[in-house]
């Protein structure tokens, strides 16, 4: 049995909306990752099974290694079909905001979502949610938004209606947001949920292969190039990886090719904190990915130095400036957090 993490009042409130609604739109954040797509499609499959007119709308494209997921071809990209998406958002009875904590995280969609008269619910696991939804289900202690979607569906009494397709999507979101269950994944109930998803007929080994073992030759060569330029800060038990637009072009980069790079330095003996800086090819910004092990709070580094946030061991942010300036900012953070990074008990 699962503990009742989500407040009963929120479950009851959403159930009343759900029972009366016909048109439901699910939205998620810019550059959606596995949890964003997994939670969105998992909820979408459930809503369709209940004869709801449901849509998933995301700001822009998502990585190719997620496009095997059932329903992924029906995900509407806002940057390609803006007029149609705006109409859906305006006419929706309910808008489900998944895997983001502020309207700024959905880019150009923000104005349409904010202006829509639809009832809005937030389902998310990031810290400090903004107050833009009538129902807010926010639990930073939970491993993924996909897990929260599963919990909400079950609390509403619809576990029997979760299809294999929905279960595959939910599992994918849980798996990717924990690095294959290698961080933020010590709670026993995560594995109870996995057992319940397995009962729906999913093949977790095949899902892992589809997500992690279907990369291109260019991606592997890009990884090798990035690793040759890895910088280790031995005294701070930290590492830095960088990737410029020029390097991305040289290796025929496609969205998602650098997924997981930030985790690699943590396999080096003694490294406890890893940072990956990537110039965004679509926006004039450097994307920041941070990972840590033990109790080192990389989310505090993200919030204090890169206008970001996230979880204790997995966080991100953005930096406006050159790659050299971003690297210098990272080194500033290392100096500030050096006492914690030098600790032997992390």
Secondary structure, DSSP 8 states (H G I E B T S, - for coil): -----S-HHHHHHHHHHHHH-SEEEEEE-SS--HHHHHHHHHHHHHHHHTT-EEEEEESS---GGGTTSTTGGG-EETTTSHHHHHHHHHH-SEEEEES-SSGGGGGGGHHHHHH--SEEEEEE-SSS--S--SEEEE-TTSS-HHHHHHHHHHHTT-GGG--HHHHHHHHHHHHHTTTTTTSS---HHHHHHHHHHHTTT--HHHHHHHHHS---HHHHHHHHHHHHT-EEEGGGTEEEEEE-HHHHHHTT--TTTTTTHHHHGGGSTT--EEEEEEE-SSSSSEEEEEEE-TT--HHHHHHHHSS-EE-SSEEEEEE-S-HHHHHHHHHHHHHHTHHHHH-TT-
